[in-house]
C-alpha cells in the first residue's frame, strides 16, 4: 500500500517571516519534520510562495468586484498592485473547540464580526462577483459558510486556495473542490492534495505557543500523546474512560500553558450574545474553550506521531520550536513583496483570459 502523504503547510510561518530569513525557516521546518515525522508516512513541505504565484497566475483580478481575504496575508498586497479592487480581511471564521475535553471536540465557530458589522460590510462592498481567498481548502465548509453568511450568489463566486483538497472524505462525501463546485462556484488553487490518501497540518500551529519551547511543558504534550495511544489500543470501555479522564486532568491543570487563546464558558456565552458564535448546541458549564489549539493536541495529529519519538527528541524539538518562534516573532505583517506581480493593469496577471 502506498504511504500516506503528510503535507506541512508553511503559509502562516513564511508570510510572517522576513525574506532574509526564509532559508533559515526552510531548514528549521525540515529539521522539525525529521524530529517528529513518523517514517511510515511520506512528508511534504509546502512552500506557500510557489502556491501563491500559481494561484494568482490563474486569476484575472479585473473580473471581480471585491476580494474577501480569509488569510490576512493577501488583501494588503492586492491593494498595492490593484487599488481599484475593493478588498477586506475583516471577516473570518474560526472553529471553536472544547479544550477541556480529551478529543478537543468542536462546538461551533466564532466570527470576527457581529451581525451588525457584517451588515455594514455587505452595504459597503459590491459582492456581485466575489473572490474569496483562503490558505488551505480542506473541506471547503468554512469558506462556504462565509459565502452563506454574506449571502453571496455562488454561481458568481470564485474560491481561491493556496492548496485545495480534490479528494473525498468517504465515498460520496466530497472534499473542498467538489463540495464548492457542486454549489455552482469556481475553485482555483496553487496546488492540490487528495484525501484520504493525504493529510496535512499548518507548521505555524506547532510553534505559535511560546510555552511549548519549555521542555517541561512539552513533556505534558508527550504525556497526552502516550495516553491517546493507549486509548486507541484499549478495547475496554472502563479503561478507555480512565485514559480520557487522565487526559482531561492534564489539560485542565495546564490550561493556561497549553491554550494561549483560552476562553471560559461565560466568555464564550458573551460572544454568543453578541451574535459572534455559531454553536452546534448548548455550552457545557465550568469548561474552557479555544481556537487554533497547538497541532500537538489535535487528535488527527496524534494518529500521525508516536510518543516514543517525542520523548526521545524532546530537547531537540523544543530547541527547534524556540528557534522557529524567535524567527517569526515580531514579523506580524506579511513581508512578501512579490506576491502580487508589479505589472501594469492589462498585462500579465491583471489581464488576459481567466484560467479556472
C-alpha positions as CSV (number, residue, x, y, z in Angstrom):
1,X,0.0,0.0,0.0
2,X,1.3,3.5,-0.9
3,X,2.4,5.6,2.0
4,X,0.0,8.3,3.1
5,X,1.4,11.7,2.5
6,X,1.6,14.3,5.2
7,X,1.7,17.9,4.0
8,X,3.3,20.6,6.2
9,X,1.9,23.9,5.2
10,X,4.3,26.8,5.7
11,X,1.9,29.6,4.8
12,X,1.4,31.3,8.2
13,X,5.0,30.9,9.1
14,X,6.6,32.1,5.9
15,X,4.3,35.1,5.3
16,X,5.2,36.4,8.7
17,X,8.9,35.9,8.3
18,X,11.3,38.5,6.9
19,X,12.6,37.4,3.4
20,X,16.2,37.2,4.5
21,X,15.2,34.5,7.0
22,X,13.3,32.3,4.5
23,X,16.2,29.9,4.1
24,X,16.6,29.6,7.8
25,X,12.8,28.9,8.1
26,X,13.0,26.2,5.5
27,X,15.9,24.5,7.3
28,X,14.2,24.6,10.6
29,X,10.9,23.3,9.1
30,X,12.8,20.3,7.7
31,X,14.5,19.8,11.0
32,X,11.2,19.7,12.8
33,X,9.7,17.3,10.3
34,X,12.7,15.0,10.7
35,X,12.3,15.1,14.5
36,X,8.6,14.3,14.7
37,X,7.6,13.0,11.3
38,X,7.0,9.2,11.7
39,X,8.8,7.3,8.9
40,X,5.7,5.3,8.0
41,X,4.4,8.4,6.2
42,X,5.8,10.4,3.3
43,X,6.4,14.0,4.4
44,X,6.0,17.0,2.0
45,X,6.9,20.6,3.0
46,X,4.7,23.1,1.1
47,X,6.2,26.4,0.1
48,X,3.3,29.0,0.1
49,X,5.2,31.4,-2.2
50,X,5.2,28.9,-5.0
51,X,1.5,28.2,-4.4
52,X,0.6,31.9,-4.2
53,X,2.3,32.7,-7.5
54,X,0.5,29.8,-9.2
55,X,-2.8,30.8,-7.7
56,X,-2.5,34.4,-8.7
57,X,-1.3,33.4,-12.1
58,X,-4.6,31.7,-12.7
59,X,-6.7,34.7,-11.7
60,X,-7.7,37.8,-13.6
61,X,-8.4,40.3,-10.8
62,X,-10.2,42.6,-13.1
63,X,-13.0,40.0,-13.2
64,X,-14.0,40.6,-9.6
65,X,-15.9,43.3,-7.7
66,X,-14.3,42.5,-4.4
67,X,-11.7,40.3,-2.7
68,X,-12.6,38.6,0.7
69,X,-9.3,37.6,2.2
70,X,-9.6,34.9,4.9
71,X,-5.8,34.5,5.3
72,X,-4.9,38.0,6.4
73,X,-2.0,38.0,4.0
74,X,-3.3,38.8,0.6
75,X,-5.5,41.9,1.0
76,X,-2.7,44.3,1.8
77,X,-0.6,43.1,-1.1
78,X,-3.5,43.2,-3.6
79,X,-4.2,46.8,-2.6
80,X,-0.7,47.8,-3.6
81,X,-0.9,46.2,-7.0
82,X,-4.5,46.6,-7.8
83,X,-6.0,49.5,-5.8
84,X,-9.2,49.6,-7.9
85,X,-10.4,46.2,-6.4
86,X,-12.3,46.5,-3.1
87,X,-10.7,44.3,-0.5
88,X,-11.4,43.2,3.1
89,X,-9.8,40.9,5.6
90,X,-12.2,41.8,8.4
91,X,-14.4,38.8,8.3
92,X,-13.0,35.4,9.4
93,X,-14.4,32.2,10.8
94,X,-12.6,30.1,13.4
95,X,-13.5,26.7,14.7
96,X,-14.2,26.8,18.5
97,X,-13.1,23.7,20.4
98,X,-13.9,22.4,23.9
99,X,-10.4,22.4,25.2
100,X,-11.4,20.7,28.4
101,X,-12.4,17.5,26.5
102,X,-10.0,14.7,25.7
103,X,-10.7,15.0,22.0
104,X,-10.9,18.8,21.8
105,X,-14.4,18.4,20.3
106,X,-15.7,21.1,18.0
107,X,-18.6,23.1,19.4
108,X,-19.1,25.7,16.8
109,X,-17.5,28.6,15.0
110,X,-16.5,32.1,16.1
111,X,-16.9,35.1,13.8
112,X,-14.7,38.2,14.0
113,X,-17.6,40.5,13.3
114,X,-21.1,40.9,14.8
115,X,-24.3,40.7,12.7
116,X,-24.4,44.5,12.7
117,X,-20.8,44.8,11.5
118,X,-21.5,42.1,8.8
119,X,-24.5,44.1,7.6
120,X,-22.3,47.2,7.3
121,X,-19.7,45.2,5.4
122,X,-22.3,44.0,2.9
123,X,-23.5,47.5,2.4
124,X,-20.0,48.8,1.8
125,X,-18.9,46.2,-0.8
126,X,-20.1,45.2,-4.2
127,X,-20.4,41.4,-3.6
128,X,-21.9,40.6,-7.0
129,X,-18.7,38.9,-8.3
130,X,-16.7,38.0,-5.2
131,X,-13.3,36.3,-4.9
132,X,-12.7,34.5,-1.6
133,X,-9.1,33.6,-0.9
134,X,-8.0,31.2,1.9
135,X,-4.9,29.3,2.6
136,X,-6.0,25.6,2.6
137,X,-9.3,24.4,1.3
138,X,-9.6,21.1,3.1
139,X,-13.3,20.5,3.5
140,X,-14.4,23.8,1.9
141,X,-17.0,24.2,4.6
142,X,-15.5,27.3,6.3
143,X,-15.1,29.3,3.1
144,X,-18.6,28.1,2.0
145,X,-20.1,29.3,5.3
146,X,-18.5,32.7,4.9
147,X,-20.2,32.9,1.5
148,X,-23.5,31.9,3.0
149,X,-23.2,34.4,5.8
150,X,-22.7,37.2,3.3
151,X,-25.5,35.9,1.1
152,X,-23.3,35.5,-2.0
153,X,-24.5,34.1,-5.3
154,X,-22.3,31.1,-5.5
155,X,-22.6,30.9,-9.3
156,X,-20.9,34.3,-9.4
157,X,-18.3,33.5,-6.7
158,X,-14.8,32.2,-7.0
159,X,-12.9,30.5,-4.3
160,X,-9.1,30.7,-4.4
161,X,-6.9,28.5,-2.3
162,X,-3.1,28.1,-2.0
163,X,-3.8,24.4,-1.7
164,X,-7.2,22.7,-2.3
165,X,-8.3,19.2,-1.5
166,X,-9.5,17.5,-4.6
167,X,-10.3,14.1,-2.9
168,X,-13.1,13.0,-0.8
169,X,-13.6,12.0,2.9
170,X,-15.6,8.9,2.1
171,X,-17.5,7.6,-0.9
172,X,-20.0,10.3,-1.8
173,X,-18.6,12.8,0.8
174,X,-16.7,15.4,-1.3
175,X,-13.8,17.5,-0.1
176,X,-13.3,21.2,-0.8
177,X,-13.1,21.3,-4.6
178,X,-16.1,19.1,-5.4
179,X,-18.1,20.4,-2.4
180,X,-17.8,24.0,-3.6
181,X,-18.0,23.3,-7.4
182,X,-21.3,21.3,-6.8
183,X,-22.8,24.5,-5.4
184,X,-22.0,26.3,-8.7
185,X,-18.9,28.2,-7.6
186,X,-15.5,28.2,-9.3
187,X,-12.4,26.9,-7.4
188,X,-8.9,28.0,-8.3
189,X,-5.8,26.8,-6.5
190,X,-2.0,26.9,-6.5
191,X,-1.7,23.2,-5.6
192,X,-3.7,20.1,-4.7
193,X,-4.0,17.4,-2.1
194,X,-6.2,14.3,-2.2
195,X,-7.8,12.9,0.9
196,X,-8.0,10.3,2.2
197,X,-4.5,9.5,0.8
198,X,-3.2,12.9,2.0
199,X,-3.3,14.7,5.3
200,X,-1.8,18.0,6.4
201,X,-1.1,20.5,9.2
202,X,-0.1,24.1,9.4
203,X,3.5,24.4,10.5
204,X,2.9,27.6,12.5
205,X,0.4,25.8,14.8
206,X,3.3,23.7,16.1
207,X,5.3,26.6,17.5
208,X,3.0,29.6,17.8
209,X,2.6,28.9,21.5
210,X,5.8,30.0,23.2
211,X,5.3,27.9,26.3
212,X,5.8,24.8,24.3
213,X,9.5,25.7,23.8
214,X,9.9,24.7,27.5
215,X,10.9,21.0,27.7
216,X,8.9,20.6,30.9
217,X,5.7,22.0,29.3
218,X,6.4,20.0,26.2
219,X,6.6,16.9,28.5
220,X,2.8,17.4,29.0
221,X,2.3,17.0,25.3
222,X,4.3,13.8,25.4
223,X,2.1,12.5,28.3
224,X,-1.1,13.3,26.5
225,X,0.3,11.5,23.3
226,X,1.1,8.4,25.4
227,X,-2.4,8.4,26.8
228,X,-4.0,8.8,23.4
229,X,-2.0,5.9,22.1
230,X,-3.1,3.8,25.0
231,X,-6.7,4.9,24.5
232,X,-6.5,3.9,20.8
233,X,-5.2,0.5,21.7
234,X,-7.6,-0.5,24.5
235,X,-10.9,-2.3,23.9
236,X,-12.0,-2.0,27.4
237,X,-14.5,0.9,27.8
238,X,-13.8,1.4,31.5
239,X,-10.1,1.6,30.9
240,X,-10.7,3.9,27.9
241,X,-12.7,6.2,30.1
242,X,-9.9,6.3,32.6
243,X,-7.4,7.4,29.9
244,X,-9.8,10.1,28.8
245,X,-10.1,11.4,32.4
246,X,-6.3,11.5,32.7
247,X,-6.0,13.5,29.5
248,X,-8.7,15.9,30.7
249,X,-6.8,16.3,34.0
250,X,-3.6,17.3,32.3
251,X,-5.5,19.7,30.0
252,X,-7.3,21.3,33.0
253,X,-4.2,21.6,35.2
254,X,-2.1,23.2,32.4
255,X,-4.8,25.1,30.5
256,X,-3.0,28.5,30.7
257,X,0.2,27.0,29.3
258,X,-1.3,24.8,26.6
259,X,-4.0,27.2,25.3
260,X,-2.9,30.8,24.8
261,X,-6.4,31.7,23.4
262,X,-8.3,30.1,26.3
263,X,-11.9,31.3,27.0
264,X,-14.2,30.3,29.8
265,X,-17.9,29.3,29.3
266,X,-19.0,32.7,30.4
267,X,-16.7,34.5,27.9
268,X,-18.0,32.3,25.1
269,X,-21.6,32.9,26.1
270,X,-20.9,36.6,26.0
271,X,-19.7,36.2,22.4
272,X,-22.8,34.2,21.7
273,X,-25.0,37.1,22.9
274,X,-23.1,39.4,20.5
275,X,-24.1,37.1,17.7
276,X,-20.5,36.1,17.0
277,X,-20.9,32.4,17.8
278,X,-22.4,29.8,15.5
279,X,-22.9,27.0,18.0
280,X,-23.9,23.4,17.4
281,X,-25.7,23.1,20.7
282,X,-25.5,24.1,24.3
283,X,-22.3,25.1,26.0
284,X,-21.1,22.9,29.0
285,X,-20.7,24.7,32.3
286,X,-17.3,25.2,34.0
287,X,-15.5,24.4,30.9
288,X,-12.9,26.2,28.8
289,X,-12.6,26.7,25.0
290,X,-10.0,27.7,22.4
291,X,-9.5,28.5,18.8
292,X,-6.3,27.3,17.0
293,X,-5.0,24.9,19.6
294,X,-1.5,23.6,19.1
295,X,-1.3,20.9,16.5
296,X,0.3,18.6,19.1
297,X,-3.1,18.3,20.8
298,X,-5.1,17.7,17.7
299,X,-6.5,14.1,17.7
300,X,-5.8,13.9,14.0
301,X,-2.2,14.7,14.5
302,X,-1.9,12.3,17.4
303,X,-2.6,9.5,14.9
304,X,0.4,10.6,12.8
305,X,3.1,10.7,15.5
306,X,4.5,8.5,18.2
307,X,5.1,9.4,21.9
308,X,8.4,7.4,21.8
309,X,9.8,9.8,19.1
310,X,8.6,12.9,21.0
311,X,10.2,11.8,24.3
312,X,13.4,10.7,22.5
313,X,13.8,14.1,20.7
314,X,12.2,16.3,23.3
315,X,15.3,18.6,23.8
316,X,15.9,19.0,20.1
317,X,12.2,19.5,19.4
318,X,11.8,22.3,21.9
319,X,15.0,24.0,20.7
320,X,13.7,23.9,17.2
321,X,10.4,25.3,18.3
322,X,12.2,28.1,20.1
323,X,14.2,29.0,17.0
324,X,11.1,28.9,14.8
325,X,9.2,31.1,17.3
326,X,12.1,33.6,17.5
327,X,12.4,33.7,13.7
328,X,8.8,34.7,13.2
329,X,8.1,36.8,16.3
330,X,7.9,40.5,15.6
331,X,7.1,40.0,11.9
332,X,3.3,40.2,12.3
333,X,2.7,41.9,9.0
334,X,3.2,39.9,5.7
335,X,6.7,40.6,4.3
336,X,6.3,39.1,0.9
337,X,6.7,41.9,-1.6
338,X,6.4,39.7,-4.8
339,X,3.1,38.0,-4.0
340,X,1.3,40.4,-6.4
341,X,3.2,41.0,-9.6
342,X,4.1,44.6,-10.2
343,X,2.8,44.8,-13.7
344,X,0.6,47.4,-15.3
345,X,-3.1,46.6,-15.5
346,X,-4.0,44.8,-18.7
347,X,-0.7,42.9,-18.7
348,X,0.4,39.6,-17.2
349,X,-1.7,38.5,-14.3
350,X,-4.0,41.5,-14.4
351,X,-5.3,40.9,-17.9
352,X,-5.9,38.1,-20.4
353,X,-8.2,35.2,-20.3
354,X,-9.3,33.8,-17.0
355,X,-8.0,30.3,-16.3
356,X,-10.0,28.2,-13.9
